[in-house]
Amino acid sequence: MSVMERLNQDMKQAMKDKAALKLSVIRMVKAAFQNEEINKGRQLSEDEELTILTRELKQRRESLHEFEKGGRMDLADKTREEIEVLSAYMPEQLSENKVREIVREAIASTGASSKKEMGKVMGAIMPKVKGKADGTLVQKIVSEELPT
């Protein structure tokens, strides 16, 4: 089942359950998908849908950080709930050990020997872990694994 089909099913269920926040988040994601489809002039691939979901999650995490920093716990709580709803549509996240294994393979395959080549390694890794691992975690592990 595609992400859009799941969103449509969940939207109907959220209406029945009168789950306002979930309904709002689902509508927002659907609108983001539709805007992207209009811009591209075609249906989105699953990979493109995943990219949009990842972008939406990242925005919410950044907002959550700012709300907590500013002491706005009411907005932080709402944003946490939105993150929960969005996370349900993401693929299962890779463990830190699995990401570390992928990083080591990428370092070996690219022949990177210092932190100066971090971009090359990141470029090799990110398509493999797209939507399955947070970019900041990947970056942290790459910087730990590469010698200075």
FIKOLZA-1660 file (N, C-alpha, C; in steps of 0.1 Angstrom, whole numbers, plus 5000, padded with zeros to 4 digits):
% residues 148
   i   px   py   pz ch aa at
   1 5009 4988 5000  A  M  N
   1 5000 5000 5000  A  M CA
   1 5009 5012 5000  A  M  C
   2 5006 5022 4991  A  S  N
   2 5014 5034 4990  A  S CA
   2 5011 5043 5002  A  S  C
   3 5020 5053 5004  A  V  N
   3 5018 5062 5015  A  V CA
   3 5006 5070 5013  A  V  C
   4 5003 5074 5000  A  M  N
   4 4991 5082 4998  A  M CA
   4 4978 5074 5001  A  M  C
   5 4978 5061 4998  A  E  N
   5 4966 5052 5001  A  E CA
   5 4965 5051 5017  A  E  C
   6 4976 5050 5024  A  R  N
   6 4975 5049 5038  A  R CA
   6 4970 5063 5044  A  R  C
   7 4975 5074 5038  A  L  N
   7 4970 5087 5043  A  L CA
   7 4955 5088 5041  A  L  C
   8 4950 5084 5029  A  N  N
   8 4936 5085 5027  A  N CA
   8 4928 5077 5037  A  N  C
   9 4932 5064 5039  A  Q  N
   9 4925 5055 5049  A  Q CA
   9 4926 5061 5063  A  Q  C
  10 4937 5066 5067  A  D  N
  10 4939 5072 5080  A  D CA
  10 4931 5085 5082  A  D  C
  11 4930 5092 5071  A  M  N
  11 4922 5105 5072  A  M CA
  11 4908 5102 5074  A  M  C
  12 4902 5092 5067  A  K  N
  12 4888 5088 5070  A  K CA
  12 4886 5083 5084  A  K  C
  13 4896 5075 5089  A  Q  N
  13 4895 5070 5103  A  Q CA
  13 4896 5082 5113  A  Q  C
  14 4905 5091 5110  A  A  N
  14 4907 5103 5119  A  A CA
  14 4894 5111 5120  A  A  C
  15 4887 5112 5108  A  M  N
  15 4874 5120 5108  A  M CA
  15 4864 5112 5117  A  M  C
  16 4863 5099 5115  A  K  N
  16 4854 5091 5123  A  K CA
  16 4857 5092 5138  A  K  C
  17 4870 5092 5141  A  D  N
  17 4874 5092 5155  A  D CA
  17 4874 5106 5161  A  D  C
  18 4872 5116 5152  A  K  N
  18 4873 5130 5156  A  K CA
  18 4886 5134 5162  A  K  C
  19 4897 5128 5156  A  A  N
  19 4910 5131 5160  A  A CA
  19 4916 5143 5152  A  A  C
  20 4913 5155 5158  A  A  N
  20 4916 5167 5151  A  A CA
  20 4931 5169 5147  A  A  C
  21 4940 5166 5157  A  L  N
  21 4954 5168 5154  A  L CA
  21 4959 5159 5143  A  L  C
  22 4955 5146 5144  A  K  N
  22 4959 5136 5134  A  K CA
  22 4954 5140 5120  A  K  C
  23 4941 5144 5120  A  L  N
  23 4935 5148 5107  A  L CA
  23 4942 5160 5101  A  L  C
  24 4946 5170 5110  A  S  N
  24 4953 5182 5105  A  S CA
  24 4967 5178 5099  A  S  C
  25 4974 5169 5106  A  V  N
  25 4987 5165 5101  A  V CA
  25 4986 5158 5088  A  V  C
  26 4976 5149 5087  A  I  N
  26 4974 5141 5075  A  I CA
  26 4971 5150 5063  A  I  C
  27 4962 5160 5066  A  R  N
  27 4958 5169 5055  A  R CA
  27 4971 5178 5051  A  R  C
  28 4979 5182 5060  A  M  N
  28 4991 5189 5057  A  M CA
  28 5000 5181 5048  A  M  C
  29 5002 5168 5051  A  V  N
  29 5011 5160 5043  A  V CA
  29 5005 5158 5029  A  V  C
  30 4992 5155 5029  A  K  N
  30 4986 5154 5016  A  K CA
  30 4987 5166 5007  A  K  C
  31 4986 5178 5013  A  A  N
  31 4988 5191 5006  A  A CA
  31 5002 5192 5001  A  A  C
  32 5011 5188 5009  A  A  N
  32 5025 5189 5005  A  A CA
  32 5028 5179 4993  A  A  C
  33 5022 5168 4993  A  F  N
  33 5023 5158 4982  A  F CA
  33 5017 5164 4970  A  F  C
  34 5005 5170 4971  A  Q  N
  34 4998 5175 4959  A  Q CA
  34 5005 5187 4954  A  Q  C
  35 5011 5196 4962  A  N  N
  35 5019 5207 4957  A  N CA
  35 5031 5202 4949  A  N  C
  36 5037 5192 4954  A  E  N
  36 5049 5187 4947  A  E CA
  36 5045 5180 4934  A  E  C
  37 5033 5173 4934  A  E  N
  37 5029 5168 4921  A  E CA
  37 5026 5179 4911  A  E  C
  38 5020 5190 4916  A  I  N
  38 5017 5201 4907  A  I CA
  38 5030 5206 4901  A  I  C
  39 5040 5208 4910  A  N  N
  39 5053 5214 4905  A  N CA
  39 5060 5205 4895  A  N  C
  40 5059 5191 4897  A  K  N
  40 5065 5182 4889  A  K CA
  40 5057 5178 4877  A  K  C
  41 5044 5180 4878  A  G  N
  41 5035 5177 4867  A  G CA
  41 5032 5162 4865  A  G  C
  42 5034 5155 4875  A  R  N
  42 5032 5140 4874  A  R CA
  42 5030 5135 4888  A  R  C
  43 5027 5122 4889  A  Q  N
  43 5025 5115 4902  A  Q CA
  43 5039 5114 4908  A  Q  C
  44 5039 5114 4921  A  L  N
  44 5052 5112 4929  A  L CA
  44 5056 5097 4930  A  L  C
  45 5069 5095 4930  A  S  N
  45 5073 5081 4933  A  S CA
  45 5073 5080 4948  A  S  C
  46 5075 5067 4953  A  E  N
  46 5075 5065 4967  A  E CA
  46 5087 5072 4973  A  E  C
  47 5098 5072 4966  A  D  N
  47 5110 5079 4970  A  D CA
  47 5108 5094 4972  A  D  C
  48 5101 5100 4963  A  E  N
  48 5098 5114 4965  A  E CA
  48 5088 5117 4976  A  E  C
  49 5078 5107 4978  A  E  N
  49 5069 5109 4990  A  E CA
  49 5077 5108 5003  A  E  C
  50 5087 5099 5003  A  L  N
  50 5095 5097 5015  A  L CA
  50 5104 5110 5017  A  L  C
  51 5108 5116 5007  A  T  N
  51 5116 5128 5008  A  T CA
  51 5107 5139 5015  A  T  C
  52 5095 5140 5010  A  I  N
  52 5086 5150 5016  A  I CA
  52 5083 5147 5031  A  I  C
  53 5080 5135 5034  A  L  N
  53 5078 5131 5048  A  L CA
  53 5090 5134 5057  A  L  C
  54 5102 5131 5051  A  T  N
  54 5114 5134 5059  A  T CA
  54 5116 5149 5061  A  T  C
  55 5113 5157 5051  A  R  N
  55 5114 5172 5052  A  R CA
  55 5104 5177 5063  A  R  C
  56 5092 5172 5062  A  E  N
  56 5082 5176 5072  A  E CA
  56 5086 5172 5086  A  E  C
  57 5091 5160 5088  A  L  N
  57 5096 5156 5101  A  L CA
  57 5107 5165 5106  A  L  C
  58 5117 5168 5097  A  K  N
  58 5128 5176 5101  A  K CA
  58 5124 5190 5105  A  K  C
  59 5114 5195 5098  A  Q  N
  59 5109 5209 5102  A  Q CA
  59 5103 5208 5116  A  Q  C
  60 5095 5198 5119  A  R  N
  60 5089 5196 5132  A  R CA
  60 5099 5195 5143  A  R  C
  61 5109 5187 5140  A  R  N
  61 5120 5185 5150  A  R CA
  61 5127 5198 5153  A  R  C
  62 5130 5206 5143  A  E  N
  62 5136 5219 5145  A  E CA
  62 5127 5228 5153  A  E  C
  63 5114 5228 5150  A  S  N
  63 5104 5236 5157  A  S CA
  63 5104 5232 5172  A  S  C
  64 5103 5219 5174  A  L  N
  64 5103 5213 5188  A  L CA
  64 5115 5218 5196  A  L  C
  65 5127 5218 5190  A  H  N
  65 5139 5223 5197  A  H CA
  65 5137 5237 5200  A  H  C
  66 5132 5245 5191  A  E  N
  66 5130 5260 5194  A  E CA
  66 5120 5262 5204  A  E  C
  67 5109 5255 5204  A  F  N
  67 5098 5257 5214  A  F CA
  67 5103 5253 5227  A  F  C
  68 5111 5242 5228  A  E  N
  68 5116 5238 5242  A  E CA
  68 5126 5249 5247  A  E  C
  69 5134 5254 5238  A  K  N
  69 5144 5264 5241  A  K CA
  69 5137 5277 5246  A  K  C
  70 5126 5280 5240  A  G  N
  70 5119 5292 5243  A  G CA
  70 5109 5290 5255  A  G  C
  71 5108 5278 5260  A  G  N
  71 5099 5275 5272  A  G CA
  71 5085 5274 5268  A  G  C
  72 5082 5272 5255  A  R  N
  72 5068 5271 5251  A  R CA
  72 5063 5256 5251  A  R  C
  73 5061 5251 5262  A  M  N
  73 5058 5236 5264  A  M CA
  73 5045 5233 5257  A  M  C
  74 5035 5242 5256  A  D  N
  74 5022 5239 5250  A  D CA
  74 5025 5236 5235  A  D  C
  75 5033 5244 5228  A  L  N
  75 5036 5242 5214  A  L CA
  75 5045 5230 5212  A  L  C
  76 5054 5228 5222  A  A  N
  76 5063 5216 5221  A  A CA
  76 5055 5203 5222  A  A  C
  77 5045 5203 5231  A  D  N
  77 5037 5191 5232  A  D CA
  77 5029 5188 5219  A  D  C
  78 5024 5198 5213  A  K  N
  78 5016 5197 5201  A  K CA
  78 5026 5192 5190  A  K  C
  79 5037 5197 5189  A  T  N
  79 5047 5194 5179  A  T CA
  79 5052 5179 5181  A  T  C
  80 5053 5175 5193  A  R  N
  80 5057 5161 5196  A  R CA
  80 5046 5151 5191  A  R  C
  81 5034 5155 5193  A  E  N
  81 5023 5147 5188  A  E CA
  81 5023 5146 5172  A  E  C
  82 5026 5158 5166  A  E  N
  82 5027 5158 5151  A  E CA
  82 5038 5149 5146  A  E  C
  83 5049 5149 5154  A  I  N
  83 5061 5141 5150  A  I CA
  83 5057 5126 5151  A  I  C
  84 5049 5122 5161  A  E  N
  84 5044 5109 5163  A  E CA
  84 5036 5104 5151  A  E  C
  85 5026 5113 5147  A  V  N
  85 5018 5110 5136  A  V CA
  85 5026 5108 5123  A  V  C
  86 5035 5117 5120  A  L  N
  86 5043 5116 5108  A  L CA
  86 5053 5104 5108  A  L  C
  87 5058 5101 5120  A  S  N
  87 5067 5089 5121  A  S CA
  87 5060 5076 5117  A  S  C
  88 5047 5075 5119  A  A  N
  88 5040 5063 5115  A  A CA
  88 5041 5060 5100  A  A  C
  89 5044 5070 5092  A  Y  N
  89 5044 5068 5078  A  Y CA
  89 5058 5066 5072  A  Y  C
  90 5068 5067 5082  A  M  N
  90 5082 5065 5078  A  M CA
  90 5086 5050 5078  A  M  C
  91 5095 5046 5070  A  P  N
  91 5100 5032 5071  A  P CA
  91 5107 5030 5085  A  P  C
  92 5108 5018 5088  A  E  N
  92 5115 5014 5101  A  E CA
  92 5129 5020 5101  A  E  C
  93 5133 5027 5112  A  Q  N
  93 5146 5033 5113  A  Q CA
  93 5157 5023 5116  A  Q  C
  94 5168 5025 5109  A  L  N
  94 5180 5017 5111  A  L CA
  94 5186 5019 5125  A  L  C
  95 5191 5009 5131  A  S  N
  95 5198 5010 5144  A  S CA
  95 5211 5017 5142  A  S  C
  96 5217 5022 5152  A  E  N
  96 5229 5029 5151  A  E CA
  96 5240 5020 5147  A  E  C
  97 5240 5007 5151  A  N  N
  97 5250 4998 5147  A  N CA
  97 5249 4995 5132  A  N  C
  98 5237 4994 5127  A  K  N
  98 5235 4992 5112  A  K CA
  98 5240 5004 5104  A  K  C
  99 5237 5016 5109  A  V  N
  99 5242 5028 5102  A  V CA
  99 5257 5028 5102  A  V  C
 100 5263 5024 5114  A  R  N
 100 5278 5024 5115  A  R CA
 100 5284 5014 5105  A  R  C
 101 5277 5003 5103  A  E  N
 101 5281 4992 5094  A  E CA
 101 5281 4998 5079  A  E  C
 102 5270 5005 5076  A  I  N
 102 5269 5011 5063  A  I CA
 102 5279 5022 5060  A  I  C
 103 5282 5029 5071  A  V  N
 103 5293 5040 5070  A  V CA
 103 5306 5033 5067  A  V  C
 104 5309 5023 5074  A  R  N
 104 5322 5016 5073  A  R CA
 104 5324 5011 5058  A  R  C
 105 5313 5005 5053  A  E  N
 105 5313 5000 5039  A  E CA
 105 5315 5011 5029  A  E  C
 106 5309 5023 5032  A  A  N
 106 5310 5034 5023  A  A CA
 106 5324 5040 5023  A  A  C
 107 5330 5040 5035  A  I  N
 107 5343 5045 5036  A  I CA
 107 5353 5036 5028  A  I  C
 108 5351 5023 5030  A  A  N
 108 5360 5014 5022  A  A CA
 108 5358 5015 5007  A  A  C
 109 5345 5016 5003  A  S  N
 109 5342 5017 4988  A  S CA
 109 5347 5030 4982  A  S  C
 110 5346 5041 4990  A  T  N
 110 5351 5054 4984  A  T CA
 110 5366 5056 4986  A  T  C
 111 5372 5048 4994  A  G  N
 111 5386 5050 4997  A  G CA
 111 5389 5062 5005  A  G  C
 112 5379 5068 5012  A  A  N
 112 5381 5080 5020  A  A CA
 112 5391 5077 5031  A  A  C
 113 5401 5087 5033  A  S  N
 113 5411 5085 5043  A  S CA
 113 5412 5096 5053  A  S  C
 114 5404 5106 5051  A  S  N
 114 5404 5117 5061  A  S CA
 114 5390 5124 5062  A  S  C
 115 5389 5133 5071  A  K  N
 115 5376 5140 5073  A  K CA
 115 5374 5150 5061  A  K  C
 116 5385 5153 5054  A  K  N
 116 5383 5162 5042  A  K CA
 116 5374 5155 5031  A  K  C
 117 5373 5142 5032  A  E  N
 117 5366 5135 5022  A  E CA
 117 5352 5131 5027  A  E  C
 118 5347 5137 5037  A  M  N
 118 5335 5134 5044  A  M CA
 118 5323 5136 5034  A  M  C
 119 5323 5146 5025  A  G  N
 119 5313 5148 5015  A  G CA
 119 5311 5137 5006  A  G  C
 120 5322 5131 5002  A  K  N
 120 5322 5119 4993  A  K CA
 120 5315 5107 5000  A  K  C
 121 5319 5105 5012  A  V  N
 121 5313 5094 5020  A  V CA
 121 5298 5096 5022  A  V  C
 122 5295 5109 5026  A  M  N
 122 5280 5112 5028  A  M CA
 122 5272 5110 5016  A  M  C
 123 5278 5114 5004  A  G  N
 123 5271 5112 4991  A  G CA
 123 5269 5098 4988  A  G  C
 124 5278 5089 4992  A  A  N
 124 5276 5075 4990  A  A CA
 124 5266 5069 4999  A  A  C
 125 5265 5074 5011  A  I  N
 125 5256 5068 5021  A  I CA
 125 5242 5072 5020  A  I  C
 126 5239 5085 5019  A  M  N
 126 5226 5090 5020  A  M CA
 126 5215 5084 5011  A  M  C
 127 5218 5081 4999  A  P  N
 127 5208 5074 4991  A  P CA
 127 5204 5060 4996  A  P  C
 128 5214 5053 5003  A  K  N
 128 5211 5040 5009  A  K CA
 128 5202 5041 5021  A  K  C
 129 5204 5052 5029  A  V  N
 129 5197 5052 5042  A  V CA
 129 5185 5062 5041  A  V  C
 130 5182 5068 5030  A  K  N
 130 5172 5078 5028  A  K CA
 130 5159 5074 5036  A  K  C
 131 5155 5082 5045  A  G  N
 131 5142 5079 5052  A  G CA
 131 5144 5069 5063  A  G  C
 132 5155 5062 5063  A  K  N
 132 5157 5051 5073  A  K CA
 132 5166 5055 5084  A  K  C
 133 5173 5067 5083  A  A  N
 133 5182 5071 5093  A  A CA
 133 5183 5086 5092  A  A  C
 134 5184 5093 5104  A  D  N
 134 5185 5107 5105  A  D CA
 134 5199 5112 5100  A  D  C
 135 5199 5122 5091  A  G  N
 135 5211 5127 5085  A  G CA
 135 5221 5131 5096  A  G  C
 136 5217 5137 5107  A  T  N
 136 5226 5142 5117  A  T CA
 136 5233 5130 5124  A  T  C
 137 5226 5119 5125  A  L  N
 137 5232 5107 5131  A  L CA
 137 5242 5101 5121  A  L  C
 138 5239 5101 5109  A  V  N
 138 5248 5096 5099  A  V CA
 138 5261 5104 5098  A  V  C
 139 5259 5118 5098  A  Q  N
 139 5270 5127 5098  A  Q CA
 139 5279 5125 5110  A  Q  C
 140 5273 5123 5122  A  K  N
 140 5281 5121 5134  A  K CA
 140 5289 5108 5133  A  K  C
 141 5283 5097 5128  A  I  N
 141 5290 5085 5127  A  I CA
 141 5301 5085 5117  A  I  C
 142 5299 5092 5106  A  V  N
 142 5309 5093 5096  A  V CA
 142 5321 5101 5101  A  V  C
 143 5318 5112 5109  A  S  N
 143 5329 5120 5114  A  S CA
 143 5337 5112 5125  A  S  C
 144 5330 5103 5132  A  E  N
 144 5337 5094 5142  A  E CA
 144 5346 5084 5135  A  E  C
 145 5341 5078 5124  A  E  N
 145 5348 5067 5117  A  E CA
 145 5359 5072 5108  A  E  C
 146 5359 5084 5103  A  L  N
 146 5370 5089 5095  A  L CA
 146 5381 5094 5104  A  L  C
 147 5393 5091 5100  A  P  N
 147 5405 5096 5108  A  P CA
 147 5407 5111 5104  A  P  C
 148 5413 5119 5113  A  T  N
 148 5415 5133 5111  A  T CA
 148 5425 5136 5100  A  T  C
% end
